[in-house]
Amino acid sequence: MTSAEGSGPSPDLPRNARILLPLFIAALAVLSIYRYSTVPQREVVVLQGRSMGTTWSVKIAVADLPRSAQEKIAKAVETRLNEVDQRMSTWKPDSELSRFNRAPEGHPFRVSTITLQVFELAQQVSEHSHGAFDVTVGPAVDAWGFGPQARDAPAPSLEASLALRRHMGFQHLRVDATHSSLEKLIPGMSCDLSAIAKGFAVDQVAEELSRRGQNDFLVELGGELRASGRHLDGSAWRVGVERPDPGRRLVHQIIELEDLAMATSGDYRNFREIDGRRVSHTIDPRTARPIEHPLASVTVVDRTAAEADAWATALNVLGAKAGYALAIERDMRALFIVHDAQGFRSFTTPRFEPLLASEVAEPE
């Protein structure tokens, strides 16, 4: 008997059996599908909290993690985040950064290893972005009302902005790795690490998770992300790039991350109204004034969250045309979203395209 001949019920079976057998087989098939579809899927472990003026979350792709282990990891995450905040916050008067900002020029100021690391990276990005990223932007941040003494002050005039520039400039900041110190070379300088510290904090959490033997996780702090390994089902971590709409929270694009970090810089969440005009919190260090161009947001994917954070700010300051040109020159992964007559349009660098999700799905 060939397989084709054996595909149906035997003609020797009684008539009732010949009718009921296919129904019984179909019922078994339906039951199997039902049991398969309702088998509970393993969930990732989710830890959450607040730090650095925002929220954080850690998702760990493990089938089972004892409550005691979760509590230890959550405490370690809080410790790492609080350490960065205590070192680099401009909002804490006793932070390492605040004390450096009050220190006089011409005197080396010793800092911790992690603070020095952030300043070293900041200086590199400043140099490669031709000053579009510059942590010495502190005087302008304060003057425009975005610093710790936020106030409803009038917009500084062009003359006042030029005067601010006399107290700024990454070239006038000495970072001494040998002696782990910082030194201001001009008076009135103050630094603001808000465009790099959160990314660095994400990296610190990722380092802590790896040290504890976790290899598959997604860390998020105030929108800055870092992914390691894969999800429980073997797929890459899916994360959403937000649509830069100040009135709604919508996903503009979903991307897939594996052993990469992501950060976004935009004009749509943090801004002030001055004389009926919306003023971005992103200050161009080259002019000491808020950016004014059609670029709504830039998302950068890089090896570390600190690099992604800093470069997203730098490209946002440069604007769509110059930012895109520099991203191409440096072979970066970047997504640009620009305001236009229809609302928004977006474009990416070639290296970003492979990260785009191939199908519509909810982000993590």
C-alpha positions in Angstrom: 0.0 0.0 0.0 1.4 3.4 -1.0 1.2 6.4 1.2 -1.4 7.9 -1.1 -3.6 5.0 -0.8 -3.4 5.0 2.9 -4.3 8.7 3.3 -8.0 8.1 4.1 -10.0 5.7 6.3 -10.1 2.0 5.4 -13.1 1.0 3.2 -13.5 -2.1 5.4 -14.5 0.0 8.5 -18.2 0.3 9.4 -20.0 3.3 7.9 -20.3 5.0 11.3 -16.6 4.6 12.0 -15.8 6.0 8.7 -17.8 9.1 9.6 -16.6 9.6 13.2 -12.9 8.9 12.7 -12.2 12.1 10.7 -14.2 14.1 13.3 -12.2 12.5 16.1 -8.9 13.3 14.4 -10.0 16.8 13.8 -11.0 17.2 17.5 -7.6 15.9 18.6 -5.9 18.5 16.2 -8.0 21.3 17.6 -7.2 20.2 21.2 -3.5 20.1 20.4 -3.6 23.6 18.9 -5.6 24.9 21.9 -3.1 23.4 24.4 -0.1 24.8 22.5 -1.6 28.3 22.3 -2.5 28.5 26.0 0.8 27.3 27.4 1.9 30.3 29.4 4.9 32.1 27.9 7.9 32.7 30.2 8.0 36.4 31.2 11.1 38.5 31.7 12.0 39.7 35.2 11.2 43.4 35.5 12.7 45.7 38.1 11.8 49.4 38.4 12.5 52.5 40.4 13.3 56.2 40.4 16.6 57.9 40.3 18.4 61.0 38.8 15.0 62.8 38.6 13.5 60.2 36.3 12.5 56.5 36.2 14.6 53.4 35.5 13.7 49.9 34.5 15.7 46.7 34.1 14.4 43.7 32.2 16.2 40.4 32.6 15.6 37.5 30.3 15.6 34.7 32.7 13.0 32.0 33.2 13.2 32.2 36.9 15.0 34.4 39.4 14.3 34.1 43.1 12.8 37.1 44.8 15.8 37.5 47.1 18.1 37.7 44.0 15.8 40.3 42.4 15.9 42.4 45.5 19.7 42.3 45.6 20.0 43.3 41.9 17.5 46.1 42.4 19.5 47.4 45.4 22.7 47.2 43.4 21.1 49.1 40.5 20.0 51.9 42.9 23.5 52.1 44.4 25.1 52.5 40.9 22.6 55.1 39.9 22.8 57.1 43.1 26.6 57.1 42.8 26.5 58.7 39.4 23.9 61.2 40.6 25.9 62.1 43.6 29.0 62.6 41.5 27.6 64.4 38.4 24.3 66.2 39.4 24.1 70.0 39.1 21.0 69.8 41.2 22.8 68.5 44.3 24.9 71.3 45.9 27.2 68.8 47.5 27.8 66.7 44.3 31.3 66.4 42.9 30.3 68.4 39.9 28.7 71.2 41.9 31.8 71.5 44.0 34.0 71.7 40.9 31.7 74.4 39.4 32.2 76.5 42.6 36.0 76.0 42.6 38.2 78.8 41.3 40.0 78.7 38.0 43.7 77.8 37.8 43.5 75.2 40.5 43.3 71.4 39.8 40.3 69.8 41.4 40.5 66.1 42.1 37.6 63.9 41.0 36.5 60.3 41.2 37.4 57.8 38.5 33.9 57.7 37.0 33.6 61.4 36.8 37.0 61.6 35.1 35.8 58.9 32.6 32.8 61.0 31.7 34.8 64.2 31.2 37.3 62.3 29.0 34.6 61.0 26.8 32.9 64.4 26.7 36.1 66.1 25.5 36.5 63.5 22.7 33.0 64.1 21.5 33.5 67.9 21.7 36.6 67.7 19.6 35.1 65.4 17.0 31.8 67.4 16.8 33.8 70.7 16.4 32.2 72.1 19.6 28.6 71.1 18.9 28.9 69.1 22.2 30.4 70.9 25.1 29.9 70.3 28.8 31.2 73.8 29.6 27.8 75.0 28.4 26.7 75.5 32.1 26.6 79.3 32.1 24.2 79.3 29.1 22.0 76.6 30.5 21.6 78.7 33.7 21.0 81.9 31.8 18.2 80.4 29.7 16.5 79.0 32.9 17.2 75.3 32.4 19.6 74.9 35.3 19.0 74.1 39.0 17.9 77.7 39.7 15.3 77.5 36.9 13.3 80.7 36.7 11.1 82.6 34.3 13.8 84.9 33.2 13.7 86.9 29.9 15.7 85.5 27.0 19.3 86.7 27.0 20.1 89.2 24.2 22.6 88.5 21.5 25.1 90.6 23.4 24.5 88.7 26.6 25.0 85.4 24.8 28.3 86.6 23.4 29.3 87.6 26.9 28.4 84.1 28.1 30.8 82.6 25.5 33.7 84.2 27.4 33.1 81.7 30.2 32.7 78.6 27.9 34.7 76.4 25.7 35.9 72.8 26.1 39.4 74.0 25.0 39.6 75.9 28.3 39.0 72.8 30.4 42.0 70.7 31.4 41.3 67.0 32.0 44.3 65.4 33.7 44.0 61.6 33.7 47.4 61.1 35.5 46.3 63.1 38.5 42.5 62.4 38.1 41.8 66.1 38.1 39.9 68.9 36.3 41.0 72.4 35.9 39.3 75.5 34.6 41.6 77.8 32.6 39.1 80.7 32.4 37.0 82.4 35.1 33.2 81.8 35.4 33.2 78.3 33.8 30.7 75.8 35.0 30.0 72.4 33.5 26.7 70.5 32.9 26.8 66.7 32.3 23.1 66.2 31.7 23.7 65.2 28.1 26.0 62.4 29.0 25.5 61.4 32.6 22.3 59.4 32.2 23.8 57.4 29.4 26.9 56.7 31.5 24.6 55.6 34.4 22.9 53.1 32.1 26.4 51.7 31.3 27.1 51.4 35.0 24.0 49.4 35.5 24.8 47.2 32.6 28.3 46.6 34.0 26.7 45.6 37.4 24.3 43.2 35.8 27.1 41.5 33.8 29.2 41.3 37.0 26.3 39.4 38.6 26.3 36.9 35.8 23.3 38.3 33.8 23.9 38.3 30.0 20.5 39.0 28.6 18.9 42.3 29.7 17.5 45.7 28.7 18.3 48.7 30.9 16.4 52.0 30.5 16.9 55.3 32.3 14.8 58.3 31.3 14.7 57.1 27.7 18.4 56.1 27.4 18.8 52.3 26.7 21.3 49.6 26.6 20.6 46.0 25.5 22.6 42.9 26.1 22.1 39.5 24.6 18.6 38.4 23.6 15.1 37.9 24.7 13.8 34.6 26.1 12.6 33.5 22.7 16.0 34.2 21.1 14.9 37.4 19.4 16.6 40.8 19.7 15.2 43.3 22.2 12.6 45.6 20.5 12.6 49.2 21.6 10.5 52.1 20.4 11.8 55.5 19.1 9.2 58.0 20.2 7.4 60.3 17.8 8.5 63.8 18.7 5.0 65.0 19.4 4.8 67.1 22.6 1.0 66.4 23.0 1.0 62.6 22.7 3.2 59.6 23.3 3.4 57.6 20.2 6.0 55.1 18.8 7.5 56.4 15.5 9.7 53.5 14.8 10.6 50.1 16.4 14.2 49.0 16.2 16.0 45.8 17.3 18.9 46.0 19.6 21.5 43.3 20.6 24.6 44.3 22.6 24.0 48.0 21.7 22.8 51.2 23.3 20.4 53.9 22.2 19.8 57.5 23.1 17.5 60.2 21.7 17.9 64.0 21.8 14.8 66.1 20.9 13.0 69.4 21.3 9.6 68.1 22.2 9.6 67.3 26.0 11.9 69.8 27.8 11.3 73.4 26.7 10.2 76.8 28.0 7.8 79.4 26.8 9.4 82.8 26.4 7.3 85.6 25.0 4.9 83.1 23.5 7.7 81.2 21.8 8.8 77.7 22.6 12.5 77.5 23.5 14.3 74.2 23.3 16.4 73.1 26.3 19.2 72.1 24.0 21.8 74.9 23.9 24.2 75.3 21.0 27.5 75.8 22.8 28.9 77.7 19.8 26.3 80.5 20.2 25.2 80.1 23.9 21.6 80.1 22.5 18.9 77.4 22.1 18.8 75.5 18.8 16.4 76.8 16.2 16.0 74.5 13.2 13.5 72.0 11.9 15.2 68.9 13.3 12.8 67.5 15.9 14.9 64.6 17.3 18.0 62.5 16.7 18.3 58.9 17.8 21.8 57.4 17.9 22.7 53.7 18.5 26.3 53.1 19.7 28.4 50.7 21.6 27.7 52.4 24.9 24.8 54.5 26.2 27.2 57.3 27.2 28.5 57.6 23.6 25.0 57.4 22.2 23.8 60.1 24.7 26.5 62.5 23.9 26.4 62.0 20.1 22.6 62.3 19.9 23.0 65.8 21.5 25.8 66.8 19.2 23.9 65.8 16.1 20.8 67.5 17.3 22.8 70.7 17.9 24.2 70.5 14.4 20.8 70.1 12.7 19.6 67.8 10.0 22.0 68.6 7.2 25.3 69.1 9.1 24.4 66.4 11.6 23.6 63.9 8.9 26.9 64.7 7.1 28.9 64.2 10.3 27.1 61.0 11.0 27.9 59.7 7.6 31.5 60.8 7.9 31.9 59.0 11.2 29.9 55.9 10.0 27.3 56.3 12.7 24.0 54.7 13.3 21.5 57.6 13.4 17.8 58.3 12.8 16.7 61.9 12.1 13.1 63.1 12.5 12.4 66.5 11.0 9.4 68.8 11.2 7.7 69.4 7.8 4.4 70.6 6.4 2.8 67.2 6.8 4.0 66.8 10.4 7.2 64.8 10.4 9.6 63.0 8.0 12.5 60.8 8.9 15.7 59.5 7.4 18.5 57.3 8.6 22.2 56.7 8.0 22.9 53.4 6.1 24.3 51.7 9.3 21.0 52.4 11.1 18.8 50.6 8.5 19.6 47.0 9.6 18.2 47.8 13.1 14.7 48.6 11.8 12.2 46.0 12.8 11.1 43.9 9.8 7.5 43.7 11.1 5.2 45.8 13.3 5.3 44.8 16.9 5.1 46.3 20.3 8.3 47.5 21.9 9.6 46.0 25.1 
